């Protein structure tokens, strides 16, 4: 199957040769897909300089013109969905249908940002002195350093790039080295849409070295990062040295509360679909599932049955519902967490083992009657593992949901209005979904509290992360 040549994208130019490289590996087969060029320190500096030089003109470009470029880029992504989707499947492993949906959502990110670029309104503040005019305006903050993970290789770069460009910022982005092809496809779409050279720059290589160079540069004004809490905390400390603005979307380990009056079949369907989507490698994946006593056994048995019924295989094959894990590290983590749960008295109700002798496949896993002594109760599995246990009272359920220092997404299932309202207020989370599991769409704000991040992406709030307020007083 077709796999493109990989490159760096700096100042409107594609750079292929005379560099070291990283192997891009297909998780379903373990085979090498391509060779990814590694950016040198000089390459990164050229990208920074390009973003710096392009910023004045781009920030002064009328919002309507910026919006037109973003809208065209979204249309180009849609027109190339049949080409880009298999690249996501081959690099990440997710089933082709899911990959198609991701490309569509990425295109919607550009649509939304294009619309909001025209709505970056300021305001007039009534003055205390006759003849004085007091204005509040929004301005682009400056060149942005962006970092995106491998688990949503089209959505995450698109959300960061589109928001920053809509606000009038220029960008140097380092997408994940495991999944570079679709990110480069986004850059190509923007170039074809008419984005001026230097406004977007894309580099790959040593994550630690590139992040240090970007954050140390006085020409970078803001940072946006999606990834682990540990790395996010390190980046925040580095950004603080030069007072750079930072947006962090970090780990989740999302709790679920299923109350006794919930529609159990609907809850199992929604939670099961969300849990095993992208092999559980989603920061909002429902993982710690607390079910009220009277419906616990019914729910647990049905979720285990759903897990066992899923067809696992190469995401390019017909009918596959769950693909492989992204890399051998995730496979080892699943084995370790499963063994630990078993050793701590939990029941492996479904799955709990590696599949096949080729690729990095793990069976959809449901662990019941777990305790907080299990490592997986406190460490985000980031894989196809659902932990299920019972609770008795409302306060007990809320206490379990809020036990960890994470708060990205959470889920409540109940048909009782009073219960829904009380739970939505009591859960410490940036996102609360009631009777469904779609935690994020382009037009809504997305981000966490506590150790799950700082700031928001998406919605009108996401665009504001790339803008600063100026107050102008005229007499």
Secondary structure, 3 states (H helix, E strand, C coil): CCCCCCCEEECCEEECCCCCEEEEECCCCCCEEEEEECCCHHHHHHHHHHHHHHHHHHHHCCHHHHHHHHHHHHHHHHHCHHHHHHHHHHHHCCCHHHHHHHHHHHHHHHHHHHHHHCCCCCEEECCCCCCCEEEEEEEECCCEEEECCCCCCCHHHHHHHHHHHHHCCCEEEECCHHHHHHHHHHHHHHHHHCCCCCCEEECCCCHHHHHHHHHHCCCCCEEEEECCHHHHHHHHHHHHHCCCEEEEECCCCEEEEECCCCCHHHHHHHHHHHHHHHHHCCCCCEEEEEEEHHHHHHHHHHHHHHHHHCCECCCCCCCCCECCCCCHHHHHHHHHHHHHHHHCCCEEEECCCEECCCCCEECCEEEECCCCCCHHHCCCCCCCEEEEEEECCHHHHHHHHCCCCEECEEEEECCCHHHHHHHHHHCCCCEEEECCCCCCCCCCCECCEECCEECCECHHHHHHCCEEEEEEEEC
